[in-house]
């Protein structure tokens, strides 16, 4: 959890009185949101692009840094050269305007084609000081324009602009998907291998499938959205069943960290996430799996949730244009209804915030699926798990949860099968707020939320997803073209530090010997029974090599075998990699499986797996590019 709490614009919508004098009142809850209207170029004043935006609170005048995109090589990154201070539109210090004088870049010292091309693309970063946390927040944007006439004195006009992407996704042995977004509806094309693939209908969101590609082959592509982007490269997957060599990265928990600036950029630790993405690219990873907690999340505002996810995408875009990212949901990918709780047993200066996940198009799962391009379900034709059913709910709505589409899925790469699960499906929980700041998990409060609001407990795998997993593993185990299976999820079945209090354990930190939480008379209270059932399914297949988790902001490599539980047939690695920028957690040595932990560190880090034939190696690097852990072959140490 974060070390501070901000609740902006609380307003009362409806109140419900429950048993024992407990009252729930709907509220608006936005922990990280500063902007009420995002930066938009509204037009030109001479050679100056005029940007306006609004903040939720009074802030000093903002600053804009601007320059051009650096396009040498395959990674397109911003190169800022100039700065300008903005003004307030009126006496209201929440309404802001910045005039970015583009002609200052149209100079022989700084020009990169803006003069000769009579325009082009500029990038800019707006920084706004947030007094609530005593640091600046940054918002990265771009602008494409054309100029008629000479610099400074000519007429400047805003053109259709790329706001997201391009991204490469769903790379198979013979196809790939290119996606991007523009600021206004527009047609677009993708040029690759001297072939043109069309996005015919004018729209903002584009997804174009490249077909009839050759296996294990490097391709280049450009997107044309009115002008061609720089050239990007990607490599197709090996032929099905081929034991080709490849590498893949794994990391998670890039939500905002401690240190301010880019470490807390609109809910994302962009500093560490961006650096690790580039490191994986330079180390020749073919793709990256990301295990959740991309953002801070925890909001009742859908646009806030979307903005944070968009910040994450902008951060990884230079790399994501060249290699695919497969994203999974974590506990911080949360948007839902929030309730202030008043009860006789609470102190006067204290109240609880209870929340419940929503359903349909406003659910965290549906918005996540909209923002990312992931497989639509099982590669074996099993689709996705059916939505789960829930019990009592005080608010109106269906008793069936959101869809699992594009957050539970599978894919093959070479002879390795990958499964992404959602261990934070339809999450219901609580936040305790007092004069002393946030409190840790409170099982009584969670049980109240689950009983009165419905939904699901953090880390709990509900019945339909569990059944889907069993069928998926049966199919992968019998697939003769698959050597190994990796399962990707957020909440660790066997936490080692920081999330002993929840995940798939719900124990007491420092007292792991108590055995976790297992009360069948409370909603989803049979956590340990559920965890053991889950791991029994996972370990029943000899091909399951690893379960890759996040949630805990550290690195650990743990070998779970039959000595932990007699039902666990084959030994399986649990690898937790939650070091992509969130605040660290130390090891909890009280857990019963502590002697199974083979490596542990609190360093920020990422994992790089190398597959060569049937050998699977692992290297773990920290933010100084030092090797923290190295295993030549995970398959022989089990």
Buried (B, 14 or more C-beta within 10 A) or exposed (E): BBEEBBBBBBEEEEEBEBEEEBEBBBBBBBBBBBBBBBBEBEEBEBBBBBBBBBBBBEBBBBBBBBBBBBBEEBBBBBEBBBBBEBEBBEEEBBBBBBBBBBBBBBBEEBBBEBBEEBBBBBBBBBBBBBEBBEBBBBBBBBBBBBBEEEBBEBEBEBBBBBBBBBBBBBBBBBBBBBBBBBBEEBBBBBBBEEEEBEBEEEBEBBBBEBEEBEBBEEBEBBBBBEBEBBEBEBBBBBBBBEBBEBBBBBBBBBBBBEBBEBBBBBBBBBBBBBBBBBBBBEBEBBBBBBBBBBBBBBBBBBBBBBBBBBBBBBBBBBBBBBBBBBBBBBBBBBBBBBBBBBBEEBEEEBBBBBBBBBBEEBBBBBBBBEBBBBBEBBBBEBBBBBBBEBEEBBBEEEEBBBBBBBBBBBBBBBBBBBBBBBBBBBBBBBBBBBEEEBBEBBBEBBBBBBBBBBBBBBBBBBEBBBEBBBEBBBBBBEBEBBBBBBBBBBBBBBBBBBBBBBBBBBBBBEEBEEEBBBBEEBBBBBBBEBBBBBBBBBBBBEBBBBBBBBBBBBBBBBBBBEEBBEEBBBBBBBBBBBBBBBBBBEBBEBBBBBEBBBBBBBBBBBBBBBBEEEBBBBBBBBBEEEEBBEBEBBBEEB
